[in-house]
Every structure is written in C-alpha cells, then in structure tokens.
Amino acid sequence: MSAPSMEAVIAAVDGPLMMQHMHLFDRYTKVAGTPTELDSLRYCEEQMKSYGFATEIILHDAYISIPLKGEVVLDGRVLRAITHSFSRSSPAGGLTAEVIDLGAGTAADFARQAVVGKIVLIDGIANPAAALRASQAGAAGQIHISPHEHLHEMCVSSVWGSPTHETVDRLPKTVIVQIPFDEGQELRQRLKDDASLEVTLHADVDTGWRKTPILVADLMTGPDPHEQPYVFYTGHHDTWYYGVMDNGGANATMMEVSRIAALNRDAWRRGLRVVFWSGHSQGRYSSSSWYSDAHWEDIDRRALVHVNVDSTGGLGNTIVGDTSCAAELRPLAAEAVMAYSGQTFNNRRQNRAGDQSFWGIGVPGIFQNMSEQPASPDAETNASASVFGGGNRVGHGTGWWWHNPADTLDKIDEAILVRDTKIYMHAVWRLLTDRILPLDYAEHARYLTATLRELQDAAGARFDLSLLQSRASRLEQLATRLKAASDTASDEDAATINEALKAVSRALVPVDYTEKDRFTQDPALAQQAYPGLQPIRQFAALDPDSDAARFLHVGMMRAHNRTALALADAIKAIETCLQNLGATAQ
C-alpha cells in the first residue's frame, strides 16, 4: 500500500463530523474534577477507541480552585463582578478596605506607593503576574477592570501545576475580583472624588484537592509499543462553562486529526500519543504537570515533538499567522500556516502557558492557540490579547466570549474549524511520516545568535558572551551540514539522524524555555528567549561597583555555564552523528 499524498490526507478533513462533536460539547459544562467533565471525556474516549487507539482514563490528585461568587459593594450598591480561580475567599462579612488606583498594575506601579492592607484597582483582566505582585506587596485585595462589559474567568496562580512544599507560599494571598469597564470607570471617578474611599469585596472560592481525569490514547505501529518514539499531541478538555470554542473546538480538531491519521497508519514512521488534559482552567496546568512528573522517563525517552491544540474554529477568528512554536519548528509551522490560510507565520515564540509542561524534559513544541480575531480598536474583540499578548502580533484574542458563559455552539464557524484542523493535520502528518524529523537547528542557531547579539549589546563590556556566540555559530554550521546529509540519507542513516535531533532538543529546549533544572516547573509568568540569560540586561542600570552588580555577575556566570554546556552537548551530538554517517565535521 503506497503512502497517501498530503493532498489526500488534507481532503479527508470532515467539517460536518467535527460539528457533530461540537453539538455534544455544547451539552456539558466541563469544570475540572466534576462529573460532567468526565461524562464529556468518556465521549472522547469512545471516539478515539473507534479509530483504533488504545485508551486509558487516569484519575489523579490535583489542587483545583473553583470560583463560585464574587461581588463588589460600592456605597451600599452591589456591582456586577466575578472572582477568580486561586483568589482567596473573603472573610465573613467581606473584605472592606481603602482603594488605591494602580493603573496597569506593573511592577513600577506597585513600587510607587505602599499598598499594605489596601485594595488595589488595576486595569485589565486578572492575571498571575498582578496577583503575585499584589501578594508580595501586602495588598489585601484586587479589583480588575475588564476592557469591556464582559467578564472573563481566570486562573490567577503563578504556581505551575499543583503546588509543592516549595511553591505553595507563592499562591495568591489576596481577594481578587473583576468588574466590567463602565463600573470600573465609575469606581475610578469616585476614587478621584474621595481618596479615602472604601469598598467591600466578597469572594467565595472552593480550593482543594480533587480527582481529575486525563484521557491518554495511544496508537503505536512499531514492534514494541512501549518503546516506539511518538508524536505528543495534546489539548485540554476542561473548560469554563460549556467552553465550546475553548476547548471543544480543539478537542474536535484532535479527534479529527487522529481519525484521519489512524486510517493511514501504514505510512507512519513513529507512533502517536494523544492526551486530553484536565486542570488547565482551574488548576494552572495541573494535569499536564502531573503527567510530566509521573511519566518523566518515558517522555524523555520517546516523545519527539509536543503539538498543542487550543481554541480552534472560533467565529471570526481569521488570523492564524500569530500562532507559535519553538525556533527549530518555524519552517514546519510556516509551511502549514501558509498552505491553508495564505498567511505568513510571524515566528512567534511560545508563551509560558498552554500546558507546556514538557520543556524541562527537552521536548520542542509547535502551536498553542491557533486562530484569533483580526486587529480591531474595539476592546470587545480583544478578550485574551491583554493576557497572552506580546511580539509582533496581527491578531487580538479569541473573541469576547472567551472564558465566559457565552462560549457556546453559536461561536463556532465550521469553515474556520476545518481550516484550523487542516493546519494541524499537515503538521502532525509530517511529524508522523517524514523520514527525518522536521527539526531545523540551523534556524534555532540563527535565533539564538540574534538573542545573544541583543544581550551582548545590552551588557556591553560588563559581561562576555563570546563563547556562547562562537558555539551558536558552530551549531549553525553543523546543523546545516546535517540537513544536507539528511537529503540523501538511507533509512538506517535517517534513524541515526533522528536520534541526534532528539539529543539536540534535550540539550537546547530546557535552556531556551526554562530557568530551573529539568525536573522543576518554572512559574506561570511571561519569559523571553533563553530566560536564564535575560537578567544580563540589568547591568546597564547598575553601578559596576555595587553589590547588586556583583550579585548579578555571580548569577550570570551560572546561567552562562548552563547555556554553554547545553550548546556543547548539542554540538557533540551532531558531530558524532556526522562522523557516524561518514561525513567530516569540519
């Protein structure tokens, strides 16, 4: 049986079939750890079984926080409000305190005045960074002003996954609510009229340990299904309310790509593991984090690329060029995006979000949120942009219904769902069937070189990055040679090259995307490329003879060494591979 063409695989994407799934998802609320979440997940399990996958539903302990009710009382009047996952519940009778307007709630905003025991008023949707700053500053409460009339559920913990004994103290210590834009402006005006204005916050949040489900669906085609390398294809199943777009659309995409791929499994060169997570929305990625901990060695040994799916098919979500991936997967992402949308991928780096719990292990990732609204001056369209913004973006969030009760079936556009699914189908199919994994470490080296050049310019003579720059250049040369050798490699040589590419990913992904060791989850906070090196930028603002500058130098020497060793390991892996192929690594 000959392998099907990419065109034939893509043509098999079935919009009406996916819409059948969407009608089912529109029937269930899917809050983490609830019976209706499990009922909906069993439907997904039935579908995956029918496609030939071996399935298992795992129930595991997770620290889940479910917001129940929030209120703001101003001048005896109750304002429309919600509270948030991992907010503190208010004391009996509510939390009453003076309000301080902090504008955007940046670190500088918090630094300019004391907020101990106060309620801080902050523009924008609640988020982990603001919650952490408020807790560290000693605030008692937070009021976030939505950019429009709609309110958006949020998980405000900066602790990635269920807390450990070392991270539990980083959970929010404040009572946190969100109010609509107009009510926020009213409150702000009252505060201008009365600088000692007090309000009362009420928040009821149910936080504790729960059993939450993970659906794992495996289809392995090799002689030993317990050892075959696999493409890791995942998305969350838990939702806010019905969550038909977020994340029902993604679950339909996951099942459709799995169905089509399984029909053509004879063409696969590696296996497929599909996982539906819980604990994304109310547990700060607790299921994917738990799975990383519980299956660390298996993932390290076998997982090749993590393909994440989120919020496909949203009404009006025409922009896909703002999706994201690791630098080494840029060519694949660009090819898939252009093929089915005609849009140019903007090379956006992945955020510290979206169940990316596998960077420490060294698994490179492609895609998170796929499609979003086009740019608009209307804040209604920009629901998630303020939380997941950054970079040279064209799109502005996934719609005003994101994370609220209006995320229902009428927010799905079948044509957009089909288009988004074709992009995923293209990427997953290539990852399953290409002789050589489409990981371009010459592209990664160029991205790293640009990062190092920017950091060196910022540090000036205060810190020397020449060794890292030299190794990045060497990596680009070797990766280019490896790509040339790949074009004519035999099947035996292809296996050798793929092992080398995996070794390079295990070396570079952790330093590109984490600051800690391979077993520890970094906080759920924004970060830049090679985050361990980013504090080098601070040298410019410090007196060279100050303690702060010297402390920073100690830290940067360690970050430098970590990066240098990772580059040395990556270079060694490619050099050894080229030698084994009979090429000369010059």
Buried (B, 14 or more C-beta within 10 A) or exposed (E): EEEBEBEEBBEBBBBEEBBEBBEBBBEBBBBBBBEEBBEBBBBBBEBBEEBEBEBEBBEBEBBBBBBEEBBBBBEEEEBBBBBBBBBBBBEEEBBBBBBBBBBEBBEEBBEEEEBEEBBBBBBBBBBBBBBBBBBEBEBBBBBBBBBBEBBBBBBBBBBBBBBEEEBEEBBBBBBBBBBBBBBBEBBBEBBEEEEEBBBBBBBBBEBEEBBBBBBBBBBBBBEEEEEBBBBBBBBBBBBBBBBBBBBBBBBBBBBBBBBBBBEBBEBBBBBBBBBBBBBBBBBBBBBBBBBBBEBBEBBBEBBBBBBBBBBBBBBBBBBBBBBBBBBBBBBBBBBBBBEBBEBEBBBBBBBBBBBBBBBBBBBBBBBBBBBBBEEBEEBBBBBBBBBBEEEEBBBBBBBBBBBBBBBBBEBBBEEBBBBBBBBBBBBBBBBBBBBBBBBBBBBBBBBBBEBBEBBBEBBEEBBEBEBBBEBBBBBBBBBBBBBEBBEEBEEEBBBBBBBBBBBBBBBBBBBBBBBEEBEEBBBBBBBEBBBBBBBBBBBEEBEEEEEEBEEBBEEBEEBBEBBBEBBBBBBBBBBBBBEEBEBEBE
